[in-house]
Amino acid sequence: MAFYDHFLQIDHLSKWFATEHGKEPIHVIDDVSMTIEGGDFVVFVGPSGCGKTTLMRIVAGLETTSEGRIVLEGEEVKGPDRKKGVVFQSYSSFPWLTVFENARFGLKFRDDVTKNEKDGIARHYLELVGLAGFEDFYVNRISGGMRQRLAIARTLAAGPDILLMDEPFGALDAQNREFLQVQLLEIRAKERKTIIFVTHDVEEAIFLAERIFVFSARPAKIIEEITVSDHLVREASLELKETEAFFKLRNHLMAVCRAQAQRTEAMIMSPNAAR
Amino acid sequence: MLSERDKKGRFEWKGLFTFRGGISRPMELSLAVASFTILLVFWIALAESGLIREAYLPSPIRVAIAMYTLFAEFNFIKDVYISILRVMIAFTIAALMAIPLGILMNTYRIIGATHEPVMDLIRYLPVPALVPLTVIWLGIGETSKIALLWMGTFFQLVLLIADAARRVPGEYVEICYTLGAKTRHVLRWIILPAMAPTMVDNLRITLGWCWSYVIIAEIVAANEGIGHVIWISRRFGKMPEVMAGVLAIGFIGLASDQLIRYFHRRAFRYLE
């Protein structure tokens, strides 16, 4: 086991996106630093387009940094690999494969596991996410919620150290979304994975997270960090959403996010004012 | 609620006349047969009425007899075989070159940015206009015909393939990398299967174009092939034989198209 101070360390990270030649690059992330410990459930909240997804993608190794660095388990993140599993909102599973083949795809590029073991692992995770019995279905035959569960199963089957989820329940209806939130907490109770979850849904953030990072409008800066257990007793039950403590935290976060969203709107209305 | 009337098929009739309405498979088939029958009846009526001289429009019966004679007495099967062979060879070469190049054009910007403008230009050159060039460069032998067919299909196909590769969602590629894949894995296990249905459709469409070019090639200079038979028959004013040749191409085209469609349905069951 390598020595390191923190499981994941984001160090003075900034990001600019190059635009058309001659135009100013877009500043997306502004000097963000944070540390995440193994087993944490961290949620990034912020207005749409603020750069929280970009931050998650940099952690995944799918984007490069402009300044600063990310260190995962003592090693600097250079590109995507099996340690950092991702679940996207759409196109999260492969339509040309069956449910079972999708889950098994997570292990496809591992030479250290035998074929039989791969089958076993895939089956185990399908069971974990409640998809046992749907093995031979193609993806377009199962519901949107099941597809996201399948994506989680595939990602977990690969055996990542950290799970990065980009608004994974964003396209689902309200009932399905809540159902998957509960399921995600249950899965995590069994798997103890470190998770970074990106959302703009404040209730979802409070319900899922141990720690919430609230980001400003673009360029993303951390404007608030909340340890949820300081405010309420966490439990994987939707009744939590009816408690007063939950309401209070929700109203507070809503107010913060709303102010940031208005800043975004103002920026769109008068782009020069933001400069 | 489905009313008694709807269950008896009234619904289906209604669906036929509804904007973007539905149709059942048997209904689709019977309507197709009906269209062909009406066309045939119209043709027979026109030919038998004497309004149009036989030298211009022979009746379908005469064409059918001509078709039979061509096969029975003039070894027409050999011409059909030669034409199919020409199309197959040229098309296979074009596809084998276009598929990898099209994918690479999309996956490596350097290849795409250097090749696409050139392909785009050549694609717009009309194939018949290239005939003199191929004849001067390659003579009137087989090579010149294959080259013409290849030029007609390759440049179209390569751009269609590049476009099919471009449409593969970036998420699939990214997911694959985060599962520990290398670029060659992504090509083999993501890009190829994800674009396969579109690619097979592209192949089907360009194969159809290849069939029109083979006739052009055979009309210009050939001793055998369907196009040659059509042209020779025309010279002797044998209109039924001309139409028999044209119909033969139609049938072969239809058959190969249906064959690929069938393969498409079987291979890509997940699209249903």
Boltz contact constraints between the chains, C-beta under 6 A:
constraints:
  - contact:
      token1: [A, 62]
      token2: [B, 174]
      max_distance: 6.0
  - contact:
      token1: [A, 80]
      token2: [B, 177]
      max_distance: 6.0
  - contact:
      token1: [A, 80]
      token2: [B, 178]
      max_distance: 6.0
  - contact:
      token1: [A, 81]
      token2: [B, 180]
      max_distance: 6.0
  - contact:
      token1: [A, 82]
      token2: [B, 180]
      max_distance: 6.0
  - contact:
      token1: [A, 84]
      token2: [B, 178]
      max_distance: 6.0
  - contact:
      token1: [A, 85]
      token2: [B, 178]
      max_distance: 6.0
  - contact:
      token1: [A, 86]
      token2: [B, 178]
      max_distance: 6.0
  - contact:
      token1: [A, 88]
      token2: [B, 171]
      max_distance: 6.0
  - contact:
      token1: [A, 91]
      token2: [B, 169]
      max_distance: 6.0
  - contact:
      token1: [A, 91]
      token2: [B, 171]
      max_distance: 6.0
  - contact:
      token1: [A, 95]
      token2: [B, 270]
      max_distance: 6.0
  - contact:
      token1: [A, 96]
      token2: [B, 193]
      max_distance: 6.0
  - contact:
      token1: [A, 96]
      token2: [B, 270]
      max_distance: 6.0
  - contact:
      token1: [A, 106]
      token2: [B, 179]
      max_distance: 6.0
  - contact:
      token1: [A, 109]
      token2: [B, 179]
      max_distance: 6.0
  - contact:
      token1: [A, 109]
      token2: [B, 180]
      max_distance: 6.0
  - contact:
      token1: [A, 109]
      token2: [B, 181]
      max_distance: 6.0
  - contact:
      token1: [A, 138]
      token2: [B, 270]
      max_distance: 6.0
  - contact:
      token1: [A, 158]
      token2: [B, 179]
      max_distance: 6.0
